[in-house]
Amino acid sequence: MPLLTVRLPRDATLEVALRTLGLPASDVDTAYGLIALDPEQGLYALRVTDSAATRLTAAAEPDITVFADPRIETSGEDEQDQPRQ
């Protein structure tokens, strides 16, 4: 899921973000929630579906920036193969 930053009113909630962005809850990672990056400046982060990110960037909203948020996984090496420290 892409991660976006958005400018919202100070002390915004997930509900406020959904309403402001015109997104249904199904387009958002509600477990991740709305993360306050700089609440004094109204800067928040939110994970959204690919289709929601596409719609928001197509609308060319100046207060929205979309970033990749790739899943981080193990290298696949077995812990037994790792040297002990």
NORKA-V811068 format. One record per helix or strand of 3 or more residues. SS is the DSSP state (helix for helix, strand for strand). FROM is the first residue (numbers start at 1). TO is the last residue. If there is no record, write none. Layout:
SS_FROM_TO, SS_FROM_TO
This chain:
strand_2_7, helix_14_21, helix_25_27, strand_35_38, strand_43_48, helix_50_58, strand_64_67, helix_79_81
